[in-house]
Amino acid sequence: MPSSKPHVGVVFGGASSEHDVSIKSAATVINALRAKNNASRFTVKLVYIDQQGRWWSENIAQKALQKGYGLKEKELPKPLPKKGFQELPIESEEIDIWYPVLHGPNGEDGTVQGLFRLMRKPFVGSGVLASAVGMDKLAMKAAFSSVDMPQVPYCSAFAYELIDNNLKLTLISKLETQLGYPCFIKPANGGSSVGITKANNKNELLEGLNTAAKHDHRIVVEKAVIAKELECAVIGNGELETSAVGEIRFQAEWYDYEAKYLHSSNEAIIPAQISKEVSNKVKELSLKACKAISANGLARVDFFYKEETDEIWINEINTLPGFTPQSMYPMLWKAVGVTLEQLVAKLVETARE
């Protein structure tokens, strides 16, 4: 008799700078889907996307998981297919529900979600629109502005402005006048703080703009604020639920890639040491942010909170938040009694809805 358990296809890796983080997140998700009660509810299938965008079957996916980071081309079967998506691995036909564990461009930005839509298969997380807007910081900020969400002052910049000397001088003058120092420079499309720098003067600003331009031709420059960094997790379809509100404290000057994934000195305070009124406001704004970009399934919404002035600013929304051991999304739910096993099962059931 064939199994009646739904086949959940966990797809991970991806052609992005967050490839290795995706593998770490996938390991957590897969272990939770195969743990205890979930083992009798779901059959887990693995699909790996290498750093050139090729899709690989279970045996190669398992090899990447065991290694813990991206496979090199010499570790892949020969002859290699052309770069990019060519076809689904044959066993993918058995997959009933897709569970993307992909971070960054080519996975979190609506591309894979569009493929799942074309396949007419349910999947965990937001659809094409929310994924694309949530990935692009300029589009995201425009959506937040349209519903009057509080944000720190910011300006847009574009890679072509750095090539022409007159345009570059005009851009620097605008940024210094409207934002001043210190400020943060970010690629519009990206995650895990990849390509983000902090500038305290003109030289660092120019260097930061050039760094961001290597990752994306669209750039966001934000005024730096001294504030608590708060995060709230969201889950569900239609009627969304919010988790506890947490705070991230870190030893680095700011929460960059190394602070997120390589330092053990970071401290997650859950629930955050803030008033009930502020906590409720953050939850309210988290739901408003999801509605602004049409996000559902799961999301993590990040904020700045300045105690001295009681100001809250939304930083960003992440429609496919990390699931590594240091990731806030599962920790925020654990704080309100939802175990990791229960969380991934709920996400799969949300997709089935």
Residue pairs with C-beta under 8 A, 6 or more apart in sequence:
3 43
5 40
5 41
5 42
5 43
6 41
6 42
6 43
6 96
6 97
6 348
6 352
7 42
7 43
7 44
7 45
7 94
7 95
7 96
7 97
8 33
8 42
8 43
8 44
8 45
8 95
8 96
8 97
8 98
8 99
8 348
9 45
9 46
9 47
9 92
9 95
9 97
9 98
9 99
10 26
10 29
10 30
10 33
10 44
10 45
10 46
10 47
10 99
10 101
11 47
11 48
11 49
11 55
11 98
11 99
11 100
11 101
11 102
11 112
12 22
12 23
12 25
12 26
12 46
12 47
12 48
12 49
12 61
12 64
12 100
12 101
12 102
13 19
13 22
13 23
13 26
13 48
13 49
13 50
13 51
13 64
13 70
13 102
14 22
14 49
14 51
14 53
14 102
14 103
14 104
14 106
14 107
15 49
15 50
15 51
15 52
15 53
15 84
15 105
15 106
15 107
16 22
16 102
16 103
16 104
16 105
16 106
16 107
16 108
17 104
17 190
17 192
17 194
17 195
17 215
18 103
18 104
18 191
18 192
18 194
19 51
19 69
19 70
20 68
20 69
20 70
21 103
21 192
21 261
21 322
21 324
22 101
22 102
22 103
22 104
22 107
23 64
23 65
23 68
23 69
23 70
24 68
24 261
24 322
24 324
24 325
25 101
25 103
25 322
25 323
25 324
25 327
26 65
26 101
26 323
27 65
27 68
28 323
28 324
28 325
28 327
28 330
28 340
29 99
29 101
29 323
29 344
30 44
30 46
30 65
32 38
32 340
32 341
32 343
32 344
33 42
33 44
33 99
33 344
33 345
33 348
34 44
35 340
35 341
36 341
37 341
37 345
38 341
38 344
38 345
41 345
42 345
42 348
45 58
45 91
45 92
45 94
45 95
46 58
46 61
46 62
46 65
47 55
47 56
47 57
47 58
47 61
47 88
47 89
47 92
48 55
48 56
48 60
48 61
48 64
48 71
49 55
49 56
49 102
49 106
49 107
50 56
50 70
50 71
50 73
50 76
51 70
52 73
52 83
52 84
53 83
53 84
53 85
53 106
54 76
54 80
54 81
54 82
54 83
54 84
54 85
54 86
55 85
55 86
55 87
55 88
55 89
56 76
56 89
57 89
57 90
57 91
58 89
58 91
60 71
60 76
60 77
63 71
63 75
64 70
64 71
73 80
85 115
95 121
96 121
96 122
97 121
97 122
97 123
97 124
97 348
97 351
97 352
98 116
98 121
98 122
98 123
98 124
98 351
99 123
99 124
99 344
99 347
99 348
99 351
100 107
100 108
100 112
100 113
100 116
100 123
100 124
100 125
100 320
101 320
101 323
102 108
102 112
102 320
103 191
103 192
103 320
103 322
104 135
104 189
104 190
104 191
104 192
104 194
105 111
105 135
105 189
105 190
106 112
107 320
108 131
108 134
108 135
108 191
108 319
108 320
109 131
109 132
109 135
109 136
109 189
110 127
110 128
110 129
110 131
110 132
110 135
113 123
113 125
113 126
113 127
113 128
113 131
114 128
116 122
116 123
117 127
117 128
122 351
122 352
123 351
124 297
124 298
124 347
124 348
124 350
124 351
125 131
125 297
125 298
125 319
125 320
125 351
126 134
126 293
126 294
126 295
126 296
126 297
126 299
126 319
127 294
127 296
129 293
129 294
130 290
130 293
130 294
130 295
130 296
130 319
131 319
131 320
132 139
133 139
133 140
133 143
133 293
133 294
134 140
134 293
134 295
134 299
134 316
134 317
134 318
134 319
135 189
135 191
135 319
136 188
136 189
136 218
137 186
137 187
137 188
137 189
137 220
137 316
138 156
138 188
138 218
138 220
139 188
140 293
140 316
140 317
141 151
141 154
141 220
143 292
143 293
144 151
144 289
144 292
144 314
145 151
146 292
147 288
147 291
147 292
149 285
149 288
149 289
149 292
149 314
150 311
150 312
150 313
150 314
151 313
151 314
152 222
152 223
152 225
152 304
152 313
152 315
153 178
153 179
153 222
153 223
154 179
154 220
154 221
154 222
154 223
155 174
155 175
155 178
155 179
155 220
155 221
156 188
156 218
156 219
156 220
156 221
157 171
157 175
157 185
157 209
157 212
157 219
157 220
157 221
158 217
158 218
158 219
159 213
159 216
159 217
159 218
159 219
160 167
160 217
161 167
161 168
161 170
161 171
162 168
162 171
162 209
162 210
162 213
168 206
171 209
172 202
172 205
172 206
175 183
175 205
175 221
176 202
176 205
179 221
179 222
179 223
180 223
181 199
181 200
181 201
181 205
181 224
182 198
182 199
182 200
182 224
183 198
183 199
183 205
183 221
183 222
183 223
183 224
184 196
184 197
184 198
184 199
184 221
184 222
184 224
184 254
185 196
185 197
185 198
185 199
185 205
185 208
185 209
185 211
185 212
185 219
185 220
185 221
186 195
186 196
186 212
186 219
186 220
186 221
186 222
187 194
187 195
187 196
187 212
187 213
187 215
187 216
187 218
187 219
187 220
188 216
188 218
188 219
188 220
189 215
189 216
189 218
190 196
190 215
190 216
191 318
192 257
192 260
192 261
192 322
193 255
193 256
193 257
193 259
193 260
194 215
194 257
195 211
195 212
195 214
195 215
195 216
196 212
196 256
197 204
197 207
197 208
197 211
197 212
198 204
198 208
198 224
198 253
198 254
199 205
199 207
199 208
205 221
209 219
209 221
212 219
213 219
225 304
225 306
225 313
226 306
227 304
227 305
227 306
227 307
227 311
227 313
228 247
228 272
228 274
228 304
228 305
228 306
228 307
229 247
229 248
229 255
229 302
229 303
229 304
229 315
230 245
230 246
230 247
230 272
230 274
230 282
230 302
230 303
230 304
230 305
230 312
231 245
231 246
231 247
231 248
231 300
231 301
231 302
231 303
231 328
231 332
232 242
232 243
232 244
232 245
232 246
232 282
232 283
232 286
232 300
232 301
232 303
232 332
233 242
233 243
233 298
233 299
233 300
233 301
233 321
233 328
233 329
233 332
233 333
234 240
234 241
234 242
234 243
234 286
234 287
234 290
234 295
234 298
234 299
234 300
234 301
235 241
235 243
235 297
235 298
235 333
235 343
235 346
235 347
235 350
236 296
236 297
236 350
237 296
237 297
237 350
237 353
238 296
240 287
240 290
240 296
242 283
242 286
242 287
243 332
243 333
243 335
243 336
243 338
244 270
244 271
244 272
244 332
244 335
244 336
245 270
245 271
245 272
245 274
245 279
245 282
245 283
245 332
246 268
246 269
246 270
246 271
246 272
246 328
246 331
246 332
246 335
247 268
247 269
247 270
247 272
247 273
247 274
248 255
248 266
248 267
248 268
248 269
248 328
249 266
249 267
249 268
249 269
250 259
250 263
250 265
250 266
250 267
251 259
251 263
251 265
251 266
252 258
252 259
252 263
259 266
260 266
260 326
261 324
261 326
266 326
268 328
268 331
270 331
270 332
270 335
271 279
271 335
272 279
274 282
274 305
278 305
278 310
278 312
281 312
282 301
282 303
282 305
282 312
285 301
285 303
285 312
285 314
286 299
286 301
289 295
289 299
289 301
289 314
289 317
290 296
290 299
290 301
290 317
293 317
293 319
295 317
295 319
296 350
297 319
297 347
297 350
297 351
298 319
298 320
298 321
298 329
298 347
298 350
299 317
299 318
299 319
299 321
300 317
300 318
300 321
300 328
300 329
300 332
301 314
301 316
301 317
301 318
302 314
302 315
302 316
302 317
302 318
303 312
303 313
303 314
303 315
304 312
304 313
304 315
305 311
305 312
305 313
321 327
321 328
321 329
322 328
322 329
323 329
323 330
330 340
330 343
333 343
334 340
334 343
338 346
